[in-house]
Structures are given as structure tokens and as C-alpha cells.
Amino acid sequence: MRRSAVLASVIAGMMPVYALAQSSVTLYGIVDAGVSYGNNVAPALGQAGARKIQETSGVGIPSRWGLRGVEDLGGGNVAVFVLENGFSVANGTLLQGSREFGRQSYVGLGNKKLGTVTLGRQYESVVDFVGPFVSARQWGTQYGAHVGDIDNLYTTFRLNNTVKYQSANLSGFTFGGLYAFSNQGAGSGGTGFSNNSAWSVGGSYTSNAFSLGVGHFHLSNPSSGATGGSNTSGAVAGDYTSPTDIFYVRPVASQDVTGIGVSYALKGFTLGGAYTYAKLDYTDHTSFAMSNYEVNGKYQFTPALVAGVAAIYSVGNVEGASSIANVSAGQHPHWVQFNAGLLYSLSRLTDVYGAVVYQKALNGALTAAIDNIGGPSGINSRFQVATTVGVRHKF
């Protein structure tokens, strides 16, 4: 018995130190599917629209599966990674340009006091810090995103080649920033180091019932990442392609978005809102800017039942209307949108949901464009209605 104990001690002493560190890898995901209806859905800008009934995937919350890993390195330090795939339940195909891990893919190091640095394909700061305050990201579904998702709060695109910092929680404050490399040489045929690069910064504060988030991001020549562009390996690659992203119909020289979100919870009721300002400078030296104003509220009727409503008003400013033909006939197009949604939890992991979204183009705006419904409203139809019911399961 004594000899066996001595032998066990010798073997333990020969084991590498890293084998004693605690680590974990978690498989997780969401499977979301439903049936949706939309009216005045056109296949492209300037064409005629028609009603559309379809089976949908990921309208409530985008379907995904992923692997999340954490290794304790000791002294409050950790190594982390995430590999996250987006897919369609309706047909089993990959999303995000058929990328294997198109939603997120990163690895990094963190410290419980100093924060975390990660490298890979990630979200920018407006998504991180302002996105949680809009109705679309809570109960309003993807159809409830702001017109054309011009502020990217529903992640029309993610950023490649990023180095990202996220602080620890400092008495309710958190902050972070990101830089996305173009991965192009300074003398290359495009415009070099800044050709299809990006950066972002943001922060948040939470105290009891009150929460606040702010963020800003800048993209430099993102349209060069389109097929046949001058830098398809840069920060944005192939993401300006959705038929509802009506503001990306011309090549974009730069894009800037600034946003702020706020919420206050009182018993079962939460009142919130967000403001975003987005500006697109096109390569033909014209531009388009839009301010989005959203007010939303939700009420927790029971632990299982949540309902919400939101109103969104979007005000555009056109400098050179030819850049967005079939979108605006004047310099100051407006859009109004109303979201209503219901979420009922059947269990800790399974929900059913429903939502109705109405969007109307006003004051020279020619096109409504509910996000992901399948297309803009088309000629002679300046409004859209979208309804959806679905079920989602988390694991």
C-alpha cells in the first residue's frame, strides 16, 4: 500500500503543470423556425411587389450553434475562444456568406481585473453596447430592425481581422474598442493599409434599474470587399448584399454610426429607447445620412409571458439623390415604423413568439424595407406589413 502511494506521487510529479489547469468547452446553440407573411415584397428596388408567405429561420433569434472554451491559467488569467456558426433551419444551409463560423470566430486572453483581448471575426461596439436596447434584439424579431438596418444593430455585417478589447466590470461601468485590419499592403492596388479597415469604441453603465450604452464605429471603403472588389480579404467581405439593405446599392467609401441606448425597469415594466445616427459617403462623392429615434416598452405579465411595443421614426438627409434612386425622391425622406411582439416560455429552454411590424415611407421616401422580409416594398407601394409566429429552442 505504501509502495503504491509513493508510485502515485512520483507519477503526479511528472505530469505537466498545464494539465492541472481547469478548462471547459461548451456546446451551445439556438434553433429558431416559423411562418411569416409580408405584403408588397419586391425582388429588387424599383420592381413590383406582391404578398409573400414563407417558412422562415432565425427571425425571432438567428439560428446558430457554437463552441465556447475557457481555460483557467491561474492568477485570475484565462484563455478563451468562441467558434459560432449561423445556419438556416428551413433548408440546412450555412449563412453569413456560407462561412463555417460566420457569426463569430475568435481566440484571446483575459484577466478578471484588466479585461479581455480577443482576435478574429467579431461584433463592433455599437452592436455590443447599443444593440441590447432596441426592440428587435429583445422581442420585436429581425423584422423590427430599423429601416435597411443602416445602423447595423441587427448585424447586417460583422468585422473580420479584428483585435478587440473588453474591460472588466468597474462598479457598473464597462468599455471596449476594436480595430479591424484591411490585411492589404500599403502599396497594393486598391488604396493599401486603410482599404476596407474599421474601428469602433463604446461603453455601458448599469446601476440597479437604470442602464445606458453608447458606441461609435467607422468603416473605411467597405464596398471594396464585394465580389470583384479591390480588397475581398478586408474587414467587411461580401456583406452588403441583402435585398433589404437598400442604402448599399452604390459603392460605399465610408460608413459611420453613432448610437446611444437607455432603459429603466420598474417592477414588471421596462421603458427603453435608442438613438442612432448613420452616414454613408459613396464613391461618387454623394452621401446619405439617417437619424433613427426609437422608444420601446415591455411588460412581464407572468414569469413566462412578455409583451412589447415600439415606435421608430427615421429621418434621412440626401446629398446627391442619384446614389439611392428608387429609395428617395427628395432630400429629406422619412420612415415611420411600429413593432409589437409577444414571447411565451414553454420551459427554460423553449419559447414560442409572435410579432407584427408596420413600416411606412413618408416625405419623399419611395421604398419601405422591413429587414429580412425578402425585399423592399417596390414601385407604387410605400408601406409594408410583416407578421411572424415561430418557435425556438436553446441548448
C-alpha positions in Angstrom: 0.0 0.0 0.0 2.8 2.4 0.9 4.7 1.5 -2.3 1.6 2.3 -4.4 1.2 5.7 -2.7 4.8 6.6 -3.4 4.4 5.5 -7.1 1.3 7.6 -7.5 3.1 10.6 -6.1 6.0 10.2 -8.5 3.7 10.0 -11.5 1.8 13.1 -10.4 5.0 15.0 -10.0 6.0 14.0 -13.6 2.7 15.5 -15.1 3.0 18.8 -16.9 1.8 21.8 -14.9 -0.7 22.8 -17.6 -2.6 19.5 -17.2 -3.7 20.7 -13.7 -5.3 23.8 -15.0 -9.1 23.8 -15.1 -10.7 24.2 -18.6 -14.1 23.7 -20.2 -15.6 23.6 -23.6 -19.4 24.2 -24.0 -21.6 23.3 -27.0 -24.5 25.7 -27.3 -27.0 27.0 -29.8 -30.4 28.2 -30.8 -32.8 26.6 -33.3 -35.5 29.0 -34.5 -38.1 28.5 -37.2 -41.5 30.0 -38.0 -44.0 31.0 -40.6 -44.2 34.6 -41.9 -46.3 36.9 -44.0 -45.3 40.1 -45.8 -47.0 42.3 -48.3 -45.6 44.4 -51.2 -42.4 42.3 -51.3 -40.4 43.1 -54.4 -37.4 41.1 -55.7 -35.3 44.3 -56.2 -35.6 48.1 -55.9 -37.9 49.6 -58.5 -39.8 46.4 -59.3 -43.4 45.5 -58.4 -44.1 43.8 -55.1 -46.5 41.1 -54.1 -47.6 39.3 -50.9 -45.3 36.6 -49.6 -46.0 33.7 -47.3 -42.9 31.7 -46.3 -41.3 29.4 -43.8 -38.6 31.3 -42.1 -35.5 30.6 -40.0 -34.0 32.8 -37.3 -36.4 35.7 -37.5 -37.0 35.6 -33.7 -33.4 34.9 -32.9 -30.9 33.9 -35.6 -30.3 30.1 -35.5 -26.7 29.1 -34.6 -24.6 26.6 -32.9 -21.2 27.2 -31.4 -18.3 26.1 -29.2 -17.2 28.2 -26.3 -14.0 27.4 -24.4 -12.4 28.8 -21.2 -9.1 27.7 -19.6 -8.0 28.9 -16.2 -4.4 29.9 -16.5 -4.1 30.9 -12.8 -3.7 34.2 -11.1 -7.0 35.5 -12.4 -6.0 34.9 -16.1 -7.9 32.9 -18.6 -7.7 31.8 -22.3 -10.9 32.0 -24.2 -12.3 31.1 -27.6 -15.6 31.1 -29.5 -16.5 29.4 -32.8 -20.1 30.2 -33.8 -21.9 29.0 -36.9 -25.1 30.5 -38.4 -27.5 28.3 -40.4 -31.0 28.1 -41.8 -33.3 25.6 -40.2 -35.6 25.8 -43.3 -33.1 24.3 -45.7 -30.0 23.5 -43.7 -27.6 25.9 -45.5 -24.9 28.0 -44.0 -25.4 31.7 -43.6 -23.0 34.7 -43.4 -21.7 34.1 -46.9 -21.6 30.3 -46.4 -18.8 30.7 -43.8 -18.3 27.7 -41.4 -18.1 30.1 -38.4 -19.6 33.2 -39.9 -21.3 34.6 -36.8 -18.2 34.7 -34.6 -14.7 33.1 -34.5 -12.1 34.4 -32.1 -9.5 33.5 -29.5 -7.9 35.6 -26.8 -6.6 36.1 -23.2 -8.4 37.7 -20.3 -7.8 38.9 -16.7 -10.6 39.4 -14.2 -9.3 42.9 -13.3 -7.7 44.1 -16.6 -10.3 42.8 -19.2 -10.0 40.6 -22.3 -8.3 40.9 -25.6 -9.6 38.7 -28.5 -8.6 38.3 -32.2 -10.8 37.1 -35.0 -14.2 37.8 -36.6 -16.3 39.7 -34.1 -19.0 42.3 -33.4 -18.3 46.0 -33.3 -19.0 48.3 -30.3 -22.4 49.7 -31.5 -23.8 46.2 -31.7 -22.3 45.3 -28.3 -23.3 48.4 -26.3 -26.3 49.9 -28.0 -27.9 46.8 -29.7 -29.4 45.4 -26.5 -31.7 48.5 -26.1 -33.6 48.2 -29.3 -36.9 46.2 -29.6 -35.7 44.0 -32.4 -33.0 42.4 -30.2 -35.4 41.8 -27.4 -38.9 40.7 -28.5 -39.5 42.5 -31.9 -37.7 40.0 -34.1 -35.5 40.8 -37.0 -38.4 42.3 -38.8 -38.4 45.1 -36.2 -34.9 46.3 -37.1 -34.5 49.9 -38.2 -35.1 50.6 -42.0 -32.4 48.9 -44.0 -30.6 48.1 -40.8 -28.4 51.1 -41.7 -27.1 51.3 -38.1 -26.1 47.6 -38.1 -27.9 47.0 -34.8 -29.2 43.7 -36.2 -25.8 42.8 -37.6 -26.1 43.1 -41.3 -22.3 42.7 -41.2 -19.6 41.6 -38.8 -15.9 42.5 -38.9 -13.0 40.3 -40.0 -9.3 40.6 -38.9 -10.2 42.3 -35.6 -8.3 42.9 -32.4 -10.8 43.7 -29.7 -10.6 44.8 -26.0 -13.4 44.4 -23.5 -12.9 45.8 -20.0 -13.9 44.2 -16.7 -16.9 45.5 -14.9 -15.8 48.5 -12.9 -18.6 49.4 -10.4 -21.2 49.2 -13.2 -19.1 50.6 -16.0 -17.7 48.6 -18.9 -16.0 49.8 -22.1 -14.3 48.4 -25.1 -12.9 49.0 -28.6 -12.0 47.2 -31.8 -9.7 47.6 -34.8 -10.2 45.6 -37.9 -7.3 45.3 -40.3 -7.6 45.6 -44.1 -4.9 42.9 -44.4 -3.6 44.7 -47.5 -0.2 46.0 -48.2 0.3 49.8 -48.2 1.4 49.8 -51.9 -1.2 47.3 -53.1 -3.6 48.0 -56.0 -6.6 49.4 -54.0 -5.6 52.0 -51.6 -3.5 50.0 -49.2 -3.5 49.7 -45.4 -6.8 51.6 -44.8 -8.6 50.0 -47.8 -11.5 48.1 -46.1 -10.5 48.6 -42.5 -12.6 49.6 -39.4 -12.5 50.7 -35.8 -15.1 51.1 -33.0 -15.4 52.2 -29.4 -18.2 52.1 -26.8 -19.2 51.7 -23.2 -22.1 51.0 -20.8 -23.2 51.7 -17.3 -25.7 49.8 -15.2 -27.0 50.7 -11.7 -30.0 48.9 -10.2 -32.9 49.6 -12.6 -31.0 52.0 -14.9 -28.9 51.1 -17.9 -27.1 53.1 -20.6 -25.0 52.2 -23.6 -23.1 54.3 -26.2 -21.0 53.4 -29.2 -19.4 54.5 -32.5 -17.9 52.7 -35.4 -16.2 53.7 -38.6 -15.7 51.7 -41.8 -13.2 52.8 -44.5 -14.0 51.7 -48.1 -16.1 48.7 -47.0 -17.6 48.1 -50.5 -14.1 47.1 -51.7 -14.9 43.8 -50.0 -17.7 43.0 -52.6 -17.1 40.3 -55.2 -14.5 41.6 -57.6 -13.6 44.5 -55.3 -10.1 45.8 -54.6 -9.8 44.0 -51.2 -12.0 41.0 -50.6 -9.9 39.9 -47.6 -10.5 43.1 -45.6 -12.7 43.9 -42.6 -16.0 43.7 -44.5 -16.3 41.0 -47.1 -19.5 40.2 -49.1 -21.9 41.6 -46.5 -23.6 44.5 -48.4 -25.7 42.1 -50.5 -29.1 41.6 -48.8 -32.1 42.8 -50.9 -33.4 44.8 -48.0 -30.2 46.7 -47.4 -31.4 49.5 -49.6 -28.8 52.0 -48.8 -25.9 49.9 -50.1 -26.9 49.9 -53.7 -23.9 52.1 -54.6 -20.3 51.5 -53.6 -19.6 53.0 -50.2 -16.4 54.9 -49.5 -17.0 55.2 -45.7 -19.7 54.5 -43.1 -20.0 56.0 -39.6 -22.6 55.1 -37.0 -23.0 56.7 -33.6 -25.6 55.4 -31.1 -26.9 55.6 -27.6 -29.4 53.4 -25.8 -31.1 53.7 -22.4 -33.6 51.7 -20.3 -35.3 51.8 -16.9 -37.0 48.9 -15.2 -39.8 49.4 -12.7 -41.3 46.2 -11.3 -42.6 44.2 -14.4 -42.4 47.2 -16.8 -39.3 48.3 -18.7 -39.2 51.5 -20.7 -36.3 52.0 -23.1 -35.1 53.7 -26.3 -32.3 54.3 -28.6 -31.0 57.0 -31.0 -28.6 56.3 -33.8 -27.0 58.5 -36.5 -25.6 56.7 -39.6 -23.8 58.3 -42.5 -22.8 56.7 -45.8 -20.3 58.5 -48.1 -20.5 57.0 -51.6 -17.6 56.7 -54.0 -19.4 59.0 -56.4 -19.0 61.8 -53.8 -22.6 61.8 -52.8 -23.8 60.8 -49.4 -26.8 59.7 -47.3 -27.4 60.2 -43.6 -30.2 59.0 -41.3 -31.2 59.5 -37.7 -33.3 56.8 -36.1 -35.3 57.5 -33.0 -36.8 54.5 -31.1 -39.0 54.4 -28.0 -40.0 50.9 -26.7 -41.6 49.3 -23.7 -42.2 45.8 -22.5 -44.2 44.2 -19.7 -43.6 40.9 -17.9 -47.2 39.7 -17.3 -46.0 36.5 -15.8 -42.6 34.8 -15.4 -43.4 33.1 -18.8 -45.2 35.9 -20.7 -43.6 39.1 -22.1 -45.2 41.6 -24.5 -43.7 44.7 -26.0 -44.4 47.6 -28.3 -42.1 50.2 -30.0 -42.3 53.2 -32.3 -39.4 54.2 -34.6 -39.1 57.4 -36.6 -36.2 57.7 -39.2 -35.2 60.9 -40.8 -32.9 60.9 -43.8 -30.7 63.5 -45.5 -29.7 63.1 -49.1 -26.8 64.8 -50.8 -27.0 63.6 -54.4 -30.2 61.6 -54.8 -28.8 59.6 -57.7 -26.9 57.4 -55.2 -30.2 56.0 -53.9 -32.5 56.0 -56.9 -35.8 54.2 -56.1 -35.3 55.0 -52.4 -35.9 58.7 -52.2 -37.3 61.4 -54.5 -36.2 64.3 -52.3 -33.5 65.4 -49.9 -35.3 64.5 -46.6 -37.1 61.2 -46.8 -38.8 59.9 -43.6 -39.9 56.5 -42.4 -42.2 55.5 -39.5 -42.3 52.0 -38.1 -44.3 50.3 -35.3 -43.4 47.0 -33.7 -45.5 44.7 -31.5 -44.3 41.4 -30.1 -45.2 38.6 -27.7 -42.9 35.9 -26.2 -44.2 32.9 -24.2 -41.8 30.5 -22.5 -42.9 26.9 -22.5 -39.9 25.9 -20.5 -36.5 27.2 -19.5 -35.2 26.3 -23.0 -38.2 26.5 -25.4 -40.2 29.6 -26.4 -43.0 30.5 -28.8 -43.2 34.0 -30.2 -45.2 36.3 -32.5 -44.6 39.8 -33.9 -46.3 42.3 -36.2 -44.3 45.1 -37.9 -45.6 48.1 -39.9 -43.4 50.4 -41.9 -44.4 53.4 -44.0 -42.2 55.6 -46.3 -43.0 59.3 -46.0 -42.0 62.8 -47.2 -40.2 61.7 -50.4 -39.2 58.3 -49.3 -40.2 55.8 -52.1 -39.5 52.5 -50.5 -40.3 50.7 -47.3 -37.9 47.9 -46.4 -38.6 45.6 -43.4 -35.4 43.8 -42.6 -35.2 40.2 -43.9 -38.8 40.0 -45.2 -37.4 39.2 -48.6 -37.2 42.5 -50.5 -38.2 46.2 -50.4 -41.8 47.4 -51.0 -41.3 48.1 -54.7 -43.0 50.6 -57.0 -46.4 52.1 -56.2 -46.2 50.7 -52.6 -44.6 52.8 -49.9 -45.6 50.6 -47.0 -45.0 47.0 -45.7 -46.6 44.8 -43.1 -44.8 41.8 -41.8 -46.2 39.2 -39.3 -44.4 36.1 -38.0 -45.1 33.3 -35.5 -42.4 30.8 -34.5 -40.8 28.5 -32.0 -37.2 28.4 -30.8 -35.2 26.0 -28.6 -32.0 26.8 -26.9 -29.3 24.3 -25.9 
